[in-house]
Amino acid sequence: MHTVHNERIKLLAAAANHIGVGAILAGIVAPMIRGDINAVTSFAIRLLIGLDFLWLAYILLGRLRTS
């Protein structure tokens, strides 16, 4: 039964990781597309959101069961 639990946790952690990376990339790429390189606030907010999701993925992986 631990196998099912672990796979669900890994799937959720992967989703959180992808959202986090996407948020960080959006903070970098979106200002470039708009031509607003000085959008520091937008980048900072997206960076913090992305880092929060990456931290969530890290915490979720800590919930994996070993036995």
Beta strands, then each sheet from edge to edge (+ up, - down):
end
